[in-house]
Amino acid sequence: MNHEGAKTRRKLLQLEGVSLTSSIGSHYLLNDISFEVFSGDRLSIIGPSGAGKTSLLRLLNRLGEPSRGKLFLGDRNYQKISVFDLRRQVMLLLQEPKLLEMTVREALAYPLVLRGIKSLEIQQKIENLLPKLNIPEDWLDRTEVQLSVGQRQLVAIARAVIVRPQILLLDEPTSALDAGRAARIVQFLTELANSGETTILMVNHQLDLAQEFSDRVLYLENGNLLQDAPSDRIDWDELRDRLVKAEAQAAEEWS
């Protein structure tokens, strides 16, 4: 599915008929998914629990392989790109990030060290980023166990954006943050995408934040892509009602 204005921008990702079956092959987690992602997209992926949102992000980061269909990064088939090279360009931040027993300073520096950036430049990048995300300097020497879940989530966002990946995949990045900090993060991510440096695909159940952030929405349900539309063409009240009904139906099925 294309969206208006796409032809004037560079195509970054393309999915062609992508399906993914469960580990026991009993049902589809994703079913015949096709869409394109263009540079500068601010794309929200929305759907009820079990819709396939996280499964989609994991596929885009090569944490799984499709059962059917093809994925492309630019004009290169995913299968032709090494996992290491792909993940340097397509970064995934999961909902419960880990700092791997590092201090905050070490966690922020680590991806830059891997890219061969010199220590002085690393220090400058960290100093420049902290105020943008309202991260206090006194966090830098804290370890994971000295941070709350929300604080770890904020540091993980900082670690992801400090390298300015070409594509950033976010799975509920503000779920553990208070409303004010979550809104600031969404504003920062919006500015980052608008700068043209990083294209962002974000799963978010908080529809008010998704509406504020996105210029385009993918709606998934039962592994099917049911809607791909510009954000300003979405009836957000109708979408909210649809989500509530889908969640209620899923709860009944589980019970």
GIQUIRA-V651138 format. One line per field, one symbol per residue. phi: phi as a letter, one per 30 degrees, with the letter a starting at -180 (. if undefined). psi: psi as a letter, one per 40 degrees, with the letter a starting at -180 (. if undefined). burial: b if it has 16 or more other C-alpha atoms within 10 Angstrom, else e. A space follows every 10 residues. Layout:
BEGIN
phi = ???
psi = ???
burial = ???
END
This chain:
BEGIN
phi = .cbdiddcbd dcbbcbhdbb cddcidaddb bhdbabbcei dccccbldei djddeddddd cicabddajb bbciccdedc cdedddddcb cccddcdcch icdeedddde ddedcidddd ddedddddde ddchcdddde cdcedccded dddddddddd ddchddbccb chdcdccded dddddddddd dddddidbcb cbdadddddd ddddcabccc ahicdcabbe edcddddddd dddddddddd ddddd
psi = hiihedeeih hdihhhfhih iideedihdi hfhhiihihe ighhhiiihe dedddddddd efeiiidiii ihhbehhdee hiddddeddh hhhidgiief fiiddddddd ddddefiidd dddddddddd ddefhidedd eiideeiidd dddddddddd edegidhhhh hfeedeiidd dddddddddd ddddeedhhh hhhhegdddd dddieihhhi hfehhehhii deehgddddd dddddddddd dddd.
burial = eeeeeeeeee bbbbbebbbb beeeeeebbb bbbbbbbbbb bbbbbbbbbe bbbbbbbbeb bbeebbebbb bbbeeeebee eeeeebbbbb bbbbbeeebe ebbbbbbbbe bbeeeeeeee ebeebbeebb eebebeeebb eebbeeeeeb bbbbbbbbbb bbbbbbbbbb bbbbbbbeee bbbebbeebb ebbbeeebbb bbbbbeeebb bebbbbbbbb bbbbbeebbb beeeeeeeeb eebeebbeee eeeee
END
